[in-house]
Amino acid sequence: MHRSGIKVLLLEASGTLGGKLRTDRLDGFLLDRGFQFALPGYRAFSREIDLPALQAKPFAPGAIVLSQGRMREFRADDPIGIALSRLMSVGDKVRLKAYDESLAALDFDDLFGSEDCTAETELRRAGFSEGALDRYFRPLYGSVYLDRSLGFSAQLMRFHAKASLGGGAILPSAGMGAIAAQVAEYLPEDAVVTGCRIVEIVREGGLVHGVRASDGTVFQAARVVVATDGASAQTLVGVTAAPTRANTCIYFAADRAPYPDPLVVLNADFEGQVNHLAVTTNVCPSLAPPGKHLIAATVLGNPSEEDGPLARSVLYELGQWFPKADTRTWSPLAVYRLESAQTWHAPGFAAALHPTDLGGGLLAATGAFPSTLEGAVRAGMTAAQAILRTREPVTA
Ligand SMILES: Cc1cc2nc3c(=O)[nH]c(=O)nc-3n(C[C@H](O)[C@H](O)[C@H](O)COP(=O)(O)OP(=O)(O)OC[C@H]3O[C@@H](n4cnc5c(N)ncnc54)[C@H](O)[C@@H]3O)c2cc1C
């Protein structure tokens, strides 16, 4: 919008831009506020974000799965390893290949049109065994949608699985916050106000006139795009906020990585607290000072222990995961507790998505698309395009 000559003002409640995509610097380590990654298979995201400029590096496709106390690699780029793997039965491996092939043949736009059910129902209908659900799909989707129940929408599982076919997950060399920083670079400095919480949309006769900040300041605008978290959007414009899932990310510094590969470790043993772990420096060495490694362990939910005891109990657990690594020498760096890390999309959620343009000059990006990085980009682009299409005065 800015490049098209429209005057834009970005009002952000917190002290920095980026929302869930922020990276903190601590003693030369780059810590994302909660371990996450992007998928190059996200179409709008990959089109709008300059990934080469971010020097984004890929994870290998697949995972290391901790199952019955053993680490088992399961890599899509290693067909012989998959054939020999005892993680899944031969039948489940054949079903997984067939499922992926069926998604490859579909267009992204077809994924949300069909009837919805839980991911678990879909996987059972596809014939996957209990073992495949427990040892692969629960920890995998625990790491993506932060819940191991597989009770979320099958449409969203298809979306993630299809986007993953386009290549392994990626991490920008300077952390996920670099994505938001790149978008912010398009705006001149005076177009951004941080520390500005909006508490009211100002309207008159059904038309938007601007927004009111918590200190009473009114910013006048002919059009307002609400691109907040769900709870704030519910308060501001009345769209229903979907429930969310919490997660807690504990970062450790180590002199040696516990394994060398650019892979996420998934915990398929229903013991302990950690659902997944990544040595992020195996993907991007730039995330730690030279000679150091950065390890991100993710616990689903928000444990009641204080940060110190939590980091210690996680470290004890990781000592059992990696008996050959001297985890006693790992130092806890930070604990991030994210109360609303991911939106919970239950089956049928697509019917509750609303059009971006609510009329009268009000646009709500939040809640208009599935809540993913791809959804955030598509929502922003849709709102911008709607504004660019109708530059004439708005009517109620
Ligand atoms: C740990 C974790 C793992 C994730 N994993 C994945 C993944 O694997 N794949 C994926 O696609 N997505 C993932 N996500 C989700 C993804 O990060 C989000 O969907 C995306 O960043 C949402 O962006 P957003 O801009 O819509 O919202 P947000 O990032 O929530 O930004 C909203 C902004 O609005 C501001 N705000 C709120 N209220 C007000 C107000 N009243 N006035 C002014 N400003 C306000 C907030 O401060 C914030 O900066 C993950 C998220 C987390 C935290």
The ligand as a Tripos MOL2 file, in Angstrom:
@<TRIPOS>MOLECULE
LIG
   53    58     1     0     0
SMALL
NO_CHARGES

@<TRIPOS>ATOM
      1 C1          5.9840  -21.1600   19.1150 C.3       1 LIG1
      2 C2          5.2330  -20.9050   17.8600 C.ar      1 LIG1
      3 C3          5.2710  -21.8550   16.8380 C.ar      1 LIG1
      4 C4          4.6050  -21.5970   15.6410 C.ar      1 LIG1
      5 N1          4.7360  -22.5020   14.6170 N.ar      1 LIG1
      6 C5          4.2260  -22.1830   13.3990 C.ar      1 LIG1
      7 C6          4.4590  -23.0070   12.2670 C.ar      1 LIG1
      8 O1          5.1330  -24.0210   12.3690 O.2       1 LIG1
      9 N2          3.8900  -22.6510   11.0740 N.ar      1 LIG1
     10 C7          3.1220  -21.5230   10.9560 C.ar      1 LIG1
     11 O2          2.6540  -21.2310    9.8720 O.2       1 LIG1
     12 N3          2.8770  -20.7480   12.0180 N.ar      1 LIG1
     13 C8          3.4150  -21.0330   13.2110 C.ar      1 LIG1
     14 N4          3.1830  -20.2250   14.2790 N.ar      1 LIG1
     15 C9          2.1760  -19.1410   14.1420 C.3       1 LIG1
     16 C10         2.6860  -17.9530   13.3930 C.3       1 LIG1
     17 O3          3.8190  -17.4150   14.0250 O.3       1 LIG1
     18 C11         1.5380  -16.9440   13.4250 C.3       1 LIG1
     19 O4          0.4210  -17.5010   12.7750 O.3       1 LIG1
     20 C12         1.8510  -15.6620   12.7480 C.3       1 LIG1
     21 O5          3.0710  -15.1150   13.1500 O.3       1 LIG1
     22 C13         0.6910  -14.7140   13.1180 C.3       1 LIG1
     23 O6          1.0230  -13.4610   12.7140 O.3       1 LIG1
     24 P1         -0.0190  -12.2810   12.9280 P.3       1 LIG1
     25 O7          0.6690  -11.0770   12.4220 O.co2     1 LIG1
     26 O8         -1.3240  -12.6590   12.3720 O.co2     1 LIG1
     27 O9         -0.2710  -12.1500   14.5070 O.3       1 LIG1
     28 P2          0.7090  -11.8230   15.6890 P.3       1 LIG1
     29 O10         2.0720  -12.3090   15.4160 O.co2     1 LIG1
     30 O11         0.0280  -12.3260   16.9210 O.co2     1 LIG1
     31 O12         0.7910  -10.2470   15.7160 O.3       1 LIG1
     32 C14        -0.2490   -9.4510   16.2090 C.3       1 LIG1
     33 C15         0.3250   -8.1150   16.6380 C.3       1 LIG1
     34 O13        -0.7540   -7.2740   17.0300 O.3       1 LIG1
     35 C16        -0.3510   -6.5490   18.1490 C.3       1 LIG1
     36 N5         -1.5730   -6.1190   18.8830 N.ar      1 LIG1
     37 C17        -2.4550   -6.8990   19.5470 C.ar      1 LIG1
     38 N6         -3.4600   -6.1610   20.0470 N.ar      1 LIG1
     39 C18        -3.2050   -4.8810   19.6900 C.ar      1 LIG1
     40 C19        -3.8870   -3.6470   19.9130 C.ar      1 LIG1
     41 N7         -5.0440   -3.5960   20.5890 N.pl3     1 LIG1
     42 N8         -3.3400   -2.5080   19.4080 N.ar      1 LIG1
     43 C20        -2.1670   -2.5460   18.6940 C.ar      1 LIG1
     44 N9         -1.4870   -3.6870   18.4530 N.ar      1 LIG1
     45 C21        -2.0090   -4.8540   18.9410 C.ar      1 LIG1
     46 C22         0.5020   -7.5170   18.9570 C.3       1 LIG1
     47 O14         1.3200   -6.8530   19.8830 O.3       1 LIG1
     48 C23         1.2780   -8.1950   17.8250 C.3       1 LIG1
     49 O15         2.4760   -7.5150   17.5140 O.3       1 LIG1
     50 C24         3.8300  -20.4310   15.5000 C.ar      1 LIG1
     51 C25         3.7800  -19.5030   16.5150 C.ar      1 LIG1
     52 C26         4.4940  -19.7130   17.6740 C.ar      1 LIG1
     53 C27         4.4860  -18.6590   18.7320 C.3       1 LIG1
@<TRIPOS>BOND
     1     1     2 1
     2     2     3 ar
     3     2    52 ar
     4     3     4 ar
     5     4     5 ar
     6     4    50 ar
     7     5     6 ar
     8     6     7 ar
     9     6    13 1
    10     7     8 2
    11     7     9 ar
    12     9    10 ar
    13    10    11 2
    14    10    12 ar
    15    12    13 ar
    16    13    14 ar
    17    14    15 1
    18    14    50 ar
    19    15    16 1
    20    16    17 1
    21    16    18 1
    22    18    19 1
    23    18    20 1
    24    20    21 1
    25    20    22 1
    26    22    23 1
    27    23    24 1
    28    24    25 2
    29    24    26 1
    30    24    27 1
    31    27    28 1
    32    28    29 2
    33    28    30 1
    34    28    31 1
    35    31    32 1
    36    32    33 1
    37    33    34 1
    38    33    48 1
    39    34    35 1
    40    35    36 1
    41    35    46 1
    42    36    37 ar
    43    36    45 ar
    44    37    38 ar
    45    38    39 ar
    46    39    40 ar
    47    39    45 ar
    48    40    41 1
    49    40    42 ar
    50    42    43 ar
    51    43    44 ar
    52    44    45 ar
    53    46    47 1
    54    46    48 1
    55    48    49 1
    56    50    51 ar
    57    51    52 ar
    58    52    53 1
@<TRIPOS>SUBSTRUCTURE
     1 LIG1         1 GROUP 0 **** ****
